[in-house]
């Protein structure tokens, strides 16, 4: 894993993968490269799965990813036969 703690967040779109107490693991979407950044470098209120572009949250990209994941999950869901409940 590449440590990019010293790099600025302005280098391209990032997707927040894991939030920890003081650090976060992010993925540079242009390169697919995962790295760790100090959590204070991320915008306030950021959550796992959010996109950060130019140091700001990008709600449109985040929502588009959530819709895409929901559609893929729905497509993979196995329908239950009538009368069977889980």
SVG drawing of the C-alpha trace seen along z (x, -y; Angstrom):
<svg xmlns="http://www.w3.org/2000/svg" viewBox="-47 -21 51 43">
<polyline fill="none" stroke="black" stroke-width="0.4" points="0.0,0.0 1.3,-3.4 1.5,-5.9 0.3,-9.3 -0.1,-11.0 1.9,-14.0 0.1,-14.4 -2.7,-16.9 -6.2,-15.8 -6.3,-18.0 -4.7,-15.4 -7.9,-13.8 -11.1,-12.2 -10.9,-10.0 -13.3,-7.5 -13.3,-7.0 -13.0,-3.3 -12.3,-3.1 -12.4,-5.7 -10.3,-5.1 -9.8,-7.3 -7.0,-9.4 -6.5,-8.1 -8.6,-7.1 -8.0,-4.7 -8.9,-6.3 -8.7,-5.1 -7.6,-7.5 -10.3,-6.7 -8.2,-7.9 -5.4,-5.4 -7.2,-2.8 -4.4,-3.3 -5.3,-2.9 -3.5,-5.0 -3.8,-6.3 -4.4,-10.0 -4.8,-11.8 -8.4,-12.1 -8.2,-15.9 -7.3,-16.3 -10.8,-15.1 -13.8,-17.4 -16.0,-17.5 -18.8,-15.0 -17.2,-12.6 -18.4,-9.0 -17.2,-5.7 -18.2,-5.5 -18.2,-9.2 -16.3,-10.8 -14.0,-13.8 -13.0,-16.0 -10.7,-19.0 -11.0,-18.7 -14.8,-18.8 -17.5,-16.2 -19.1,-15.3 -22.7,-14.3 -23.5,-13.6 -20.8,-11.0 -21.6,-9.5 -25.3,-9.2 -24.5,-7.7 -22.3,-5.1 -25.0,-4.2 -27.6,-3.9 -25.3,-1.7 -24.6,0.6 -28.3,0.8 -29.1,1.8 -26.4,4.5 -27.6,5.9 -31.2,6.0 -30.0,7.8 -28.2,10.4 -31.0,11.0 -32.6,14.4 -36.4,14.2 -38.1,16.4 -40.7,19.0 -44.3,18.2 -45.0,19.2 -41.4,19.3 -40.3,16.6 -36.9,16.1"/>
</svg>
